[in-house]
Amino acid sequence: ALRGLADALRNELLGCNVSVHIAYPPDTDTPGYAQEAKSKPQECADFSALVGTPFSASSVARSVVRGLSARQYHVASPDFLQNRLVDTMVGVTPRNNPMLECLLLPVLAVVELVFLRLIDHYGARYGTRLAAEAAQVQKTKRA
């Protein structure tokens, strides 16, 4: 939804000397992230553990400032793999690394499929767990 809004705003404001950018910060080691980790669903925690440790707030901030300074529409993060996945999903919007995309496209297509399967797996697992918990609550109410 935010990406669609950013795309629309960019297109609408292009002739008005207003620049629009969108950033996709990776998991970032902040007090808010630590607080979220205490209550996030297990499936989200498992996925976060799979993709690695959070990036430092300073490295994420430097990356965002660097991307904004370079006037990137899709502001790069310090996460190389995440940036390549963003590269494969930019559609008809400005690209940060067109030559690298062309070279890595076959590999990125496979990586994208792997991530799609992982995301679907964790989403389905979460839905199954919620349904089981709801059934248990209903069973307890009837008893």
N, C-alpha and C positions, 0 to 999 in steps of 0.2 A: 504494500500500500504506500509506504513512504517513497519507495523507488518510483512508483507511478506518479506520485505527486511531484517529486523532484523533476522527473522527465517533463511533465506538463508545465511546471513553472519555468524550467529552462527554455522550453520552446516559446512560451508566451512572452517571456521577458528578454529574449535574445536581442531584440532591436531597441531595448530601453536602457542599454548600458548597465544592466544588472546581471551579475554572474551568479549562477546557482551551482552548488557542489553537493555531493552526497558522500558521506564517509561510512565505512563498514568496520567499525573498530572491533578487533578480536577480543576474546576474554582478556580483561585488564585487571591487574592486581591493584584493587582499590578497597577501601573499607566497605563500599557498597557491594562489591563482588563477594567479599568475605561474608557479609550479612546474607546475601542472596544464597550463598552456598549452604547455609544452615537450613534453608527451607525448600530448596529446589527439588523437584521430583527426581527420584533415583535415576530415571532414564536420562534426564538432562545432565546429572552429575556424571553418569557413565560416559556420555558423549563428550563432555568437557575433558574428562580424564583421557579419553581416546585421542583427542586432538592436541593434547599437551598442556603444559603449565601456562598460566596466564602471563601475558606480556606486562612489563613494567609500565606504569602510567606515563613515565617520562618518555619511553620509547614510542608509545602510541601518540602522545602529544607532539613529539618531534616529527613523526611521520605525517600527522595531520597538517601541521604548520608547513612542512615541506611540500605536501600535495597542494595546499591552498596557494602557496607562493608560486608554484608551477602552474597554477590555474587549471589543475586537473578537475574534470567533472566528477569522475569516480576517484575519490581521494584514496590513495594507497595506504595500506596499513603495514606494520612491520612483519606481518605474517605472509611469507612468500606464497605458500599454497593457497591461502584464502584469496590473495590478489589474482592468482591465475584462475581460480574459479570465478571470480568476479569478471575477469577478462572474457570468459566463455559465455557470460550471460548479459553482456551490455547491450545487445540488440543494436538498434540504429541510433547510437549516441556516441559522443567522442570517446576514443580509445586511448589508453595510456601507453600500451606496448604492442602495437600492431605487428611488428616484425617478430617479436617473441611469441605472440599468439600463433602466427602462421607456422613457426618452427615447432611449437609444442602442441599444436591442435590435436594430433592423433593421441598423444599421451593424455592431454587434458580431457578429451572425450571419455577415456576410460576412467580417469580419476573422478570425473563428474558422475559417472554411473555408479561408482563405488560409494561416493558420498550420498547419492540419492537412495541407494539401498540401505545404507546405515541410518539415514534420517528417517526413512519409512519404517525400518525395524524398530527404532526407539519410539517413534510415534505410535505404532501399533501396540507395542508393549505397554506404553503408558495408557492407551485407551483400554486395553484388556484389564490392566490393574485397576483403573477407575471403575470399570463396570463390575468387577469382582467386589470392590469395596462398597459400591452402591447396593449390590445384591445382599451383601452381608448386613448393611444398615437396615435394609428392608426386612430381612429375616429376623434381625434383633427386635425391630419394632413390632413384628407380628407375635413374637414370643412373650 
